[in-house]
Amino acid sequence: MINMQNECTIHDVLQALNVITKGRMVMDWNEIAKGSNPFVLMKTSNIPGKSVVEIPGLVYGDMNAPVKKIGVAMTMTECGIELASGMGLDLLVVHHPVADAANSGGVPFAQYLPLYNLSVIELHEAFHGLHPGLAYLHGHQKLKTDTSFGGLHGNVLHKGIALEGIQTAGDILRRLDGYIGRQFDSTLLKSEQEIRSTDFLEEATLANPAGILNGKEDTPVKHILHFFPHTGFNVEHLQQALDLYPETDTIIASISRVREDHPLVLEAKRLGLTFIIGNPHSVEILENGLPLAYALEYLLPEIEIYVLRERVTAMPLACAGHQEIQNYGKDMALNYLVSKKSIKI
């Protein structure tokens, strides 16, 4: 436990995060200019003006500001900011990098966050590889981890062996459903469908369940490679990994997914490897968020810790909202956005 004689500040939270991340946090912005912190990274798709620099540390706020309530989130959004405001949170600790305006409703942080006295710390790559939870949830013991596989920073690869009691691909799927609480999300969705009187309602977690893209539920599993396609893992990386671990019989891709016709799946089929898609990105708040939140609570027991989980749903336009707001949407569209002469009503 971090000993605090006076009121807890953001600096104390950063110190706690430095304990958690084994010293990976930016404590001084001079580290960014000097390039001395390897977890300060540029992320870009080479789209002009859309790149972002990850800074594991305080992105917005005052180091000396007092903190009584922290919200732990995966991605900062305007919904999260508004929830933080309503709850009187002082600080958001978010996993994913934030970008000015992009993560704050289209307006600069400096115009929005001060309204609610809200500060923001981000982590991302600085938090990766610190605990074996993702492997554990997916039914294997992590034996080796490379967080820059193939020389690509953030391209995480776990080499694991199936846990006791995990003998088949189906065992992994059932384990994931149990730990993530899929039945609770399903019950919640059914309740909402009943309230809205429609079956046409989707929710992010349920729309992207774990599944088997090559193999069957009774296919044996033992030697596992676990990676995350959105980090840049490709067929060449898979071939390199199999050269290192030729005993591999099962591949797990989680957080992001691939389709059945993806080159990685086709290569697995060619090689006769079982291919499992695990948990989607929408439950990373449970996989990575809960360990982070509990670690903060253990180190900073004086602070109230909350977990901000966004629930994303989709529905047909005809089912979006109640009658009054639907009429409003139609009126605005017909009277201001399109010409009545140009459409058939």
Secondary structure, DSSP 8 states (H G I E B T S, - for coil): ----SS--BHHHHHHHHHHHTTS-SB-STHHHHHT--TT-EEE--S-TT--EEE-BEEEES-TT-B-SEEEEESS--HHHHHHHHHHT-SEEEESS---TTTTTTTS-HHHHGGGGT-EEEE-GGGGTTS--HHHHHTTEEEEEEETTGGG-TT--EEEEEE-TT--BHHHHHHHHHHHHTHHHHHHHHHHHHHHHT-S--EEHHHHS--EEEES-TT-B--EEEEE-GGGT--HHHHHHHHHH-TT--EEEEEES---TTSHHHHHHHHHT-EEEEEEEGGGHIIIIIHHHHHHHHHH-TTSEEEEE----EE--GGGSS-HHHHHHHHHHIIIIIS-GGGS--
